[in-house]
Amino acid sequence: MAELTGIAQEILDAVGGADNVVTLGHCMTRLRFSLKDITLANDVTARQIKGVKGISKAGGQYQLIIGSGTVDEYFDAIHSIASFKQEDYSGIRKINPVDVIIDTLSGSISPWLGVLMGALILQAFLSFFTSIGILQADSQTYSFFFTVSGVATYTFPVFVGFTAADKMKTNKYMGAFIGAVLIYPGMMTAISEGSAGIFGLAIEPYSYTGTVLPVILACWVLKYAEMLAKKICPKAIYIFGVTLIEIILVIPVTYLVVGPVGNLISGALVSFIMWIHSFVGFLAPAILSMLLPFCVMAGIHVSLIPIVSMTIIEMGYDSIILPSFMAFNVGVAGIALAYALKSKTADSKSIGFSASLSGILGISEPTLFGIILVNKRVLISTLIGMFLSGAAVGLTGYKVTVLISQSVFSIPAAAGIEGNVMACAISFAASIFINFVVTYITLSRKEK
């Protein structure tokens, strides 16, 4: 514990001190700082801190790549020695609207992504076990665990409402309540039957189950509704009056305006993705796979998750974005393995072999920040390998039906579509093999 506290203090010193931190969050592998003045952060010092594998600056954030299994410990240690003020963009030098959007999306999704992945991997194994006869789809055991795993996608809006409201520094419990109202079965039935309306206005019968964008927009409205409610609510009824005003203002606006707008944007994004696929075909995953190293380096890959979610809900599968992640996530395992075999020192070999294992499990950061970005030759071979492996994945016709990180666990998850398990297995093997061969040929036999 003493060591963690010391590391936490080093991190705070490296980012310009606790007074320079506006907010601190984390995903599965990164500490995500919003800083008042990013120029006060010392990159050289930060890279020398134990456990820090790399640095990324994107989306208005200063990100330290720590790695899964450790990042939450560092996060807790930092919070044990410092408390940060409420988010105040007026204290930050310059705000880019795109950065704010990306920061909001990642901050709304990252905190609960591990829960979602665990539940959906359970669903994947259930599908796999039924396909090979270990479980029967009509058994009580299957029904129980399948229902449990399905709760993750069904309750998307509740999770998103909580984390989005927390990110926007408004009432996070109210944010969760908005998400719950949007998926409440009684409300959904009343709207579909036409027996529910607002002040004589009809409510469009959209389904918000599994959606992301409508709830984030609703929490943005909530932020301003809360400001108004706190100004006009009498102090005598403050404890319930503020939330009462918020409910009266935000829920109708969400159903009448924000929800439909969010769904229209979602539909447009899905249509655009499908248009790209129809235009370039199997090269769509190839192009995106080649861009993913830079997306992950910048930390903006998390913002693709809402689009994937929308696509799976609308089409039943994703044939571009997550298949591209198969080529990238698993492809880095081949890159790291080639690096390990070409290296001469024990330390370099250790980095390569451990990063290769991480890649097979769907974690790309160790290879990206520990090998690819520190070696120009490997970076060049990575771009070539990712394009080729992405094209190979596109040619297999691999489709992703559940929103999970692409890894070895994706093979059982592919069981929902006939022939898809084989397509996934081929994509998995091809991604490793192609990137291994390209990297192995590119690297010289000199020690790296």
C-alpha positions as CSV (number, residue, x, y, z in Angstrom):
1,M,0.0,0.0,0.0
2,A,2.8,2.4,0.8
3,E,4.4,1.7,-2.6
4,L,1.1,2.5,-4.4
5,T,0.7,5.7,-2.4
6,G,4.2,6.7,-3.5
7,I,3.4,5.9,-7.1
8,A,0.2,7.9,-6.9
9,Q,2.1,10.9,-5.6
10,E,4.6,10.6,-8.4
11,I,1.8,10.5,-11.0
12,L,0.1,13.6,-9.5
13,D,3.5,15.4,-9.5
14,A,4.0,14.4,-13.2
15,V,0.6,15.8,-14.3
16,G,1.3,19.2,-12.7
17,G,0.0,18.5,-9.2
18,A,-3.4,17.8,-7.8
19,D,-4.4,21.5,-8.3
20,N,-4.0,21.0,-12.1
21,V,-6.4,18.0,-12.2
22,V,-10.0,18.8,-13.1
23,T,-11.2,15.2,-13.3
24,L,-9.8,11.7,-13.2
25,G,-11.3,8.6,-14.6
26,H,-10.1,5.3,-15.9
27,C,-11.0,2.6,-18.4
28,M,-9.6,-1.0,-18.4
29,T,-6.1,0.1,-19.2
30,R,-5.7,3.9,-18.8
31,L,-5.9,6.7,-16.2
32,R,-7.7,9.5,-17.9
33,F,-6.9,13.0,-16.6
34,S,-8.7,16.2,-17.6
35,L,-6.1,18.9,-16.8
36,K,-6.5,22.7,-16.4
37,D,-3.2,23.2,-18.2
38,I,-1.9,20.2,-20.1
39,T,1.4,22.0,-20.7
40,L,2.3,21.5,-17.0
41,A,2.4,17.7,-17.4
42,N,5.9,16.3,-17.7
43,D,6.0,13.5,-20.2
44,V,9.5,12.4,-19.5
45,T,8.8,12.1,-15.7
46,A,5.5,10.3,-16.3
47,R,7.1,7.7,-18.5
48,Q,9.7,6.9,-15.8
49,I,7.0,6.1,-13.2
50,K,6.7,2.4,-12.3
51,G,3.8,0.7,-14.1
52,V,3.4,3.5,-16.7
53,K,3.6,1.9,-20.2
54,G,3.0,4.9,-22.3
55,I,1.3,8.3,-22.6
56,S,-1.5,9.5,-24.9
57,K,-3.0,12.9,-25.3
58,A,-6.4,12.9,-27.0
59,G,-10.0,14.0,-26.5
60,G,-8.9,16.8,-24.2
61,Q,-7.3,14.2,-21.9
62,Y,-3.9,13.3,-20.6
63,Q,-3.9,9.5,-20.5
64,L,-1.4,7.3,-18.8
65,I,-1.4,3.7,-20.1
66,I,-1.2,1.4,-17.0
67,G,-2.6,-2.0,-18.1
68,S,-5.5,-4.1,-17.0
69,G,-5.6,-5.4,-13.4
70,T,-3.5,-2.5,-12.1
71,V,-5.2,0.7,-13.4
72,D,-8.0,0.6,-10.8
73,E,-5.4,0.2,-8.0
74,Y,-3.6,3.3,-9.2
75,F,-6.9,5.1,-9.5
76,D,-7.9,4.3,-6.0
77,A,-4.5,5.2,-4.6
78,I,-4.6,8.7,-6.3
79,H,-8.0,9.3,-4.9
80,S,-6.8,8.3,-1.4
81,I,-4.4,11.2,-1.3
82,A,-6.2,13.9,-3.3
83,S,-9.7,15.1,-4.0
84,F,-10.6,17.0,-7.2
85,K,-12.9,19.9,-7.7
86,Q,-16.1,19.7,-9.8
87,E,-15.5,19.9,-13.5
88,D,-15.1,23.5,-14.5
89,Y,-14.2,24.1,-18.2
90,S,-13.5,27.7,-17.5
91,G,-10.3,26.7,-15.8
92,I,-9.0,24.8,-18.8
93,R,-7.0,26.8,-21.4
94,K,-8.7,25.7,-24.6
95,I,-11.7,23.5,-25.3
96,N,-12.1,21.8,-28.6
97,P,-15.8,20.7,-29.1
98,V,-14.6,17.4,-30.7
99,D,-12.5,16.7,-27.7
100,V,-15.4,17.3,-25.4
101,I,-17.6,14.9,-27.4
102,I,-15.0,12.2,-27.4
103,D,-14.3,12.7,-23.7
104,T,-18.0,12.5,-22.9
105,L,-18.5,9.4,-24.9
106,S,-15.5,7.6,-23.4
107,G,-16.3,8.8,-19.9
108,S,-19.9,7.5,-20.3
109,I,-18.9,4.1,-21.5
110,S,-15.5,3.1,-20.1
111,P,-16.5,2.6,-16.4
112,W,-19.0,-0.2,-17.1
113,L,-17.4,-1.8,-20.1
114,G,-15.8,-4.6,-18.0
115,V,-19.2,-5.6,-16.6
116,L,-20.7,-5.6,-20.1
117,M,-17.9,-7.7,-21.5
118,G,-18.1,-10.2,-18.7
119,A,-21.8,-10.7,-19.2
120,L,-21.5,-11.0,-23.0
121,I,-18.6,-13.5,-22.8
122,L,-20.9,-15.6,-20.6
123,Q,-23.5,-15.4,-23.3
124,A,-20.9,-16.3,-25.9
125,F,-19.9,-19.5,-24.0
126,L,-23.6,-20.4,-23.6
127,S,-24.0,-20.3,-27.4
128,F,-20.9,-22.3,-27.9
129,F,-21.8,-25.0,-25.3
130,T,-25.2,-25.4,-27.0
131,S,-23.7,-25.7,-30.4
132,I,-21.4,-28.6,-29.3
133,G,-24.1,-30.3,-27.2
134,I,-22.8,-29.7,-23.7
135,L,-25.9,-27.6,-22.9
136,Q,-29.5,-27.7,-24.2
137,A,-31.1,-24.5,-25.2
138,D,-34.3,-25.5,-23.4
139,S,-32.7,-26.4,-20.1
140,Q,-33.2,-24.4,-16.9
141,T,-29.5,-23.8,-16.4
142,Y,-29.2,-22.3,-19.9
143,S,-32.3,-20.2,-19.5
144,F,-31.1,-18.8,-16.1
145,F,-27.6,-17.8,-17.3
146,F,-28.8,-16.6,-20.7
147,T,-31.3,-14.3,-18.9
148,V,-28.6,-13.0,-16.6
149,S,-26.2,-12.2,-19.5
150,G,-29.0,-10.5,-21.4
151,V,-29.6,-8.0,-18.6
152,A,-26.3,-6.3,-19.6
153,T,-27.5,-5.2,-23.0
154,Y,-31.1,-4.6,-21.9
155,T,-30.0,-2.2,-19.2
156,F,-27.5,-0.2,-21.3
157,P,-29.5,3.0,-20.8
158,V,-29.3,2.7,-17.0
159,F,-25.6,2.2,-16.9
160,V,-25.1,5.0,-19.5
161,G,-27.4,7.3,-17.6
162,F,-25.4,6.9,-14.4
163,T,-22.0,7.3,-15.9
164,A,-22.9,10.1,-18.4
165,A,-24.6,12.1,-15.6
166,D,-21.5,11.6,-13.4
167,K,-19.3,12.7,-16.2
168,M,-21.3,15.8,-16.7
169,K,-21.3,16.5,-13.0
170,T,-25.0,16.3,-12.6
171,N,-27.2,14.0,-10.5
172,K,-26.0,10.5,-11.5
173,Y,-28.9,8.7,-9.7
174,M,-31.3,10.8,-11.8
175,G,-29.3,9.9,-14.9
176,A,-29.8,6.2,-14.0
177,F,-33.5,6.9,-13.4
178,I,-33.9,8.4,-16.9
179,G,-32.3,5.3,-18.4
180,A,-34.6,3.1,-16.4
181,V,-37.7,5.1,-17.5
182,L,-36.8,4.7,-21.1
183,I,-36.7,0.9,-20.8
184,Y,-39.5,0.3,-18.3
185,P,-41.7,-2.4,-19.8
186,G,-44.9,-0.8,-18.6
187,M,-44.0,2.5,-20.3
188,M,-42.9,0.8,-23.5
189,T,-46.2,-1.2,-23.7
190,A,-48.3,1.9,-23.0
191,I,-46.5,3.9,-25.7
192,S,-46.7,1.1,-28.3
193,E,-50.5,0.8,-27.6
194,G,-51.0,4.5,-27.9
195,S,-52.3,4.9,-24.4
196,A,-49.5,7.2,-23.2
197,G,-48.9,10.7,-24.3
198,I,-47.6,14.1,-23.0
199,F,-49.9,17.1,-22.9
200,G,-51.8,15.8,-25.9
201,L,-48.7,15.0,-27.9
202,A,-48.1,11.5,-29.2
203,I,-44.9,9.7,-28.3
204,E,-43.0,8.0,-31.0
205,P,-42.8,4.2,-30.2
206,Y,-39.0,3.9,-30.4
207,S,-37.3,1.1,-28.5
208,Y,-34.5,2.4,-26.2
209,T,-33.3,-1.0,-25.0
210,G,-29.6,-1.3,-25.6
211,T,-29.2,2.3,-26.8
212,V,-26.5,4.8,-25.8
213,L,-26.8,8.2,-27.5
214,P,-30.4,9.1,-26.4
215,V,-29.5,8.7,-22.8
216,I,-26.3,10.8,-23.1
217,L,-28.3,13.6,-24.7
218,A,-30.9,13.3,-22.0
219,C,-28.2,13.7,-19.3
220,W,-27.0,16.8,-21.1
221,V,-30.5,18.2,-20.8
222,L,-30.6,17.1,-17.1
223,K,-27.5,19.1,-16.4
224,Y,-29.2,22.4,-17.3
225,A,-32.5,21.3,-15.8
226,E,-30.8,20.7,-12.5
227,M,-29.3,24.2,-12.6
228,L,-32.7,25.7,-13.1
229,A,-34.3,23.4,-10.5
230,K,-31.8,24.4,-7.8
231,K,-32.5,28.1,-8.5
232,I,-36.3,28.0,-8.3
233,C,-37.0,25.2,-5.8
234,P,-38.0,26.4,-2.3
235,K,-35.5,25.4,0.4
236,A,-38.3,23.8,2.5
237,I,-38.8,21.1,-0.1
238,Y,-35.3,21.0,-1.6
239,I,-34.7,17.3,-0.7
240,F,-37.4,16.1,-3.2
241,G,-38.4,19.3,-5.0
242,V,-35.2,19.5,-7.2
243,T,-35.7,15.9,-8.5
244,L,-39.4,16.5,-8.9
245,I,-38.7,19.5,-11.2
246,E,-36.1,17.5,-13.0
247,I,-38.5,14.6,-13.7
248,I,-41.2,17.0,-14.9
249,L,-38.8,18.8,-17.2
250,V,-36.4,16.2,-18.5
251,I,-38.6,13.0,-19.0
252,P,-41.1,14.7,-21.4
253,V,-38.3,16.4,-23.3
254,T,-36.5,13.1,-23.6
255,Y,-39.5,11.2,-25.0
256,L,-40.6,14.0,-27.3
257,V,-37.4,15.4,-28.6
258,V,-34.1,14.1,-27.3
259,G,-34.9,10.3,-27.7
260,P,-36.2,10.6,-31.3
261,V,-33.2,12.8,-32.2
262,G,-30.8,10.4,-30.7
263,N,-32.4,7.5,-32.6
264,L,-32.3,9.5,-35.9
265,I,-28.6,10.1,-35.4
266,S,-28.0,6.5,-34.5
267,G,-29.9,5.4,-37.6
268,A,-27.9,7.7,-39.8
269,L,-24.6,6.4,-38.4
270,V,-25.7,2.8,-39.0
271,S,-26.8,3.7,-42.6
272,F,-23.4,5.4,-43.2
273,I,-21.5,2.3,-41.9
274,M,-23.5,0.0,-44.2
275,W,-23.0,2.4,-47.1
276,I,-19.2,2.2,-46.6
277,H,-19.4,-1.6,-46.6
278,S,-21.5,-1.7,-49.8
279,F,-19.0,0.7,-51.4
280,V,-15.6,-0.9,-50.6
281,G,-16.8,-4.4,-49.5
282,F,-14.2,-6.5,-47.8
283,L,-11.7,-3.6,-47.8
284,A,-13.8,-1.8,-45.1
285,P,-12.3,-3.8,-42.3
286,A,-8.8,-3.5,-43.9
287,I,-8.9,0.3,-44.0
288,L,-10.2,0.6,-40.4
289,S,-7.8,-2.0,-39.1
290,M,-4.9,0.1,-40.5
291,L,-6.3,3.2,-38.7
292,L,-6.9,1.5,-35.4
293,P,-3.3,1.8,-34.0
294,F,-3.7,5.5,-34.2
295,C,-7.3,5.5,-32.8
296,V,-6.2,3.4,-29.8
297,M,-3.1,5.5,-29.3
298,A,-5.3,8.5,-29.1
299,G,-7.8,6.8,-26.9
300,I,-10.8,7.5,-29.2
301,H,-11.5,3.9,-30.0
302,V,-14.0,3.8,-27.1
303,S,-16.2,6.3,-29.0
304,L,-16.8,3.6,-31.6
305,I,-18.7,1.5,-29.1
306,P,-22.0,3.3,-29.4
307,I,-21.9,2.9,-33.2
308,V,-21.3,-0.8,-32.8
309,S,-24.1,-1.1,-30.4
310,M,-26.5,0.7,-32.8
311,T,-25.4,-1.5,-35.7
312,I,-25.9,-4.7,-33.8
313,I,-29.4,-3.6,-32.6
314,E,-30.4,-2.4,-36.1
315,M,-28.8,-5.1,-38.3
316,G,-28.3,-8.0,-35.8
317,Y,-24.6,-8.0,-36.5
318,D,-21.5,-5.8,-37.1
319,S,-19.4,-6.7,-40.2
320,I,-17.0,-3.8,-40.1
321,I,-15.9,-2.2,-36.8
322,L,-15.5,-5.2,-34.5
323,P,-14.2,-7.5,-37.2
324,S,-11.5,-4.7,-37.7
325,F,-10.8,-5.0,-34.0
326,M,-10.3,-8.7,-34.5
327,A,-7.5,-8.0,-37.0
328,F,-6.0,-5.4,-34.7
329,N,-6.4,-6.9,-31.2
330,V,-5.3,-10.3,-32.2
331,G,-2.9,-9.1,-34.9
332,V,-0.7,-7.4,-32.3
333,A,-0.1,-10.9,-30.8
334,G,1.6,-11.9,-34.0
335,I,3.6,-8.7,-34.0
336,A,4.7,-9.1,-30.4
337,L,5.7,-12.8,-31.0
338,A,7.8,-11.9,-34.0
339,Y,9.5,-9.1,-31.9
340,A,10.2,-11.6,-29.1
341,L,11.7,-14.1,-31.5
342,K,13.9,-11.5,-33.2
343,S,15.1,-9.9,-30.0
344,K,18.4,-10.9,-28.3
345,T,18.0,-9.7,-24.8
346,A,15.9,-11.4,-22.1
347,D,14.0,-8.2,-21.3
348,S,12.9,-7.6,-24.9
349,K,11.9,-11.2,-25.3
350,S,9.9,-11.0,-22.0
351,I,8.1,-7.9,-23.3
352,G,7.3,-9.6,-26.6
353,F,6.0,-12.8,-25.2
354,S,3.9,-11.2,-22.5
355,A,2.5,-8.6,-25.0
356,S,1.7,-11.5,-27.4
357,L,-0.4,-13.2,-24.7
358,S,-2.2,-9.9,-23.9
359,G,-3.1,-9.6,-27.6
360,I,-4.6,-13.1,-27.7
361,L,-6.8,-12.0,-24.8
362,G,-7.8,-8.8,-26.6
363,I,-5.6,-6.2,-24.9
364,S,-3.5,-4.3,-27.5
365,E,-1.9,-1.5,-25.4
366,P,1.2,-3.5,-24.2
367,T,2.2,-4.2,-27.9
368,L,1.2,-0.8,-29.2
369,F,3.0,1.3,-26.6
370,G,5.8,-1.1,-25.7
371,I,6.8,-2.3,-29.1
372,I,5.1,-0.6,-32.1
373,L,5.4,3.0,-31.2
374,V,9.0,2.8,-30.1
375,N,10.2,1.1,-33.2
376,K,9.7,2.8,-36.6
377,R,10.3,-0.4,-38.6
378,V,7.6,-2.2,-36.5
379,L,5.2,0.7,-37.0
380,I,5.6,0.4,-40.8
381,S,5.1,-3.4,-40.8
382,T,2.1,-2.9,-38.5
383,L,0.3,-0.7,-41.0
384,I,1.0,-3.2,-43.8
385,G,0.0,-6.2,-41.7
386,M,-3.1,-4.6,-40.3
387,F,-4.3,-3.8,-43.9
388,L,-3.7,-7.3,-45.1
389,S,-5.2,-9.0,-42.0
390,G,-8.2,-6.7,-42.1
391,A,-8.8,-7.7,-45.7
392,A,-8.5,-11.3,-44.8
393,V,-11.1,-10.8,-42.0
394,G,-13.4,-9.0,-44.5
395,L,-13.0,-11.9,-47.0
396,T,-14.2,-14.5,-44.4
397,G,-17.4,-12.6,-44.0
398,Y,-17.0,-12.7,-40.2
399,K,-19.9,-11.0,-38.4
400,V,-20.0,-10.0,-34.7
401,T,-23.4,-10.4,-32.9
402,V,-22.4,-9.5,-29.4
403,L,-20.5,-6.4,-28.2
404,I,-17.3,-7.9,-26.7
405,S,-13.7,-7.2,-27.1
406,Q,-12.3,-9.2,-30.0
407,S,-10.0,-12.0,-28.7
408,V,-9.8,-15.7,-28.4
409,F,-13.1,-15.5,-26.6
410,S,-14.8,-14.2,-29.8
411,I,-14.7,-17.7,-31.3
412,P,-17.4,-19.2,-29.1
413,A,-19.3,-15.9,-29.3
414,A,-19.6,-16.3,-33.1
415,A,-21.8,-19.4,-32.8
416,G,-25.1,-17.5,-33.4
417,I,-24.8,-17.4,-37.2
418,E,-24.2,-20.5,-39.4
419,G,-20.6,-20.8,-40.5
420,N,-19.6,-17.8,-38.4
421,V,-17.5,-19.8,-35.9
422,M,-15.3,-21.0,-38.8
423,A,-15.1,-17.5,-40.2
424,C,-14.1,-16.2,-36.7
425,A,-11.5,-18.9,-36.2
426,I,-10.0,-18.2,-39.6
427,S,-10.0,-14.5,-38.9
428,F,-8.3,-15.1,-35.6
429,A,-5.6,-17.3,-37.1
430,A,-5.0,-15.1,-40.2
431,S,-4.6,-12.0,-38.1
432,I,-1.9,-13.6,-36.0
433,F,-0.1,-15.3,-38.9
434,I,-0.1,-12.3,-41.3
435,N,1.1,-9.8,-38.8
436,F,3.7,-12.3,-37.5
437,V,5.1,-12.9,-41.0
438,V,5.1,-9.2,-42.1
439,T,6.9,-8.2,-38.8
440,Y,9.3,-11.1,-38.8
441,I,10.4,-10.2,-42.4
442,T,10.6,-6.5,-41.7
443,L,12.7,-6.8,-38.6
444,S,16.4,-7.3,-39.0
445,R,18.2,-9.9,-36.9
446,K,19.9,-7.2,-34.9
447,E,18.7,-6.8,-31.4
448,K,15.6,-4.5,-31.0
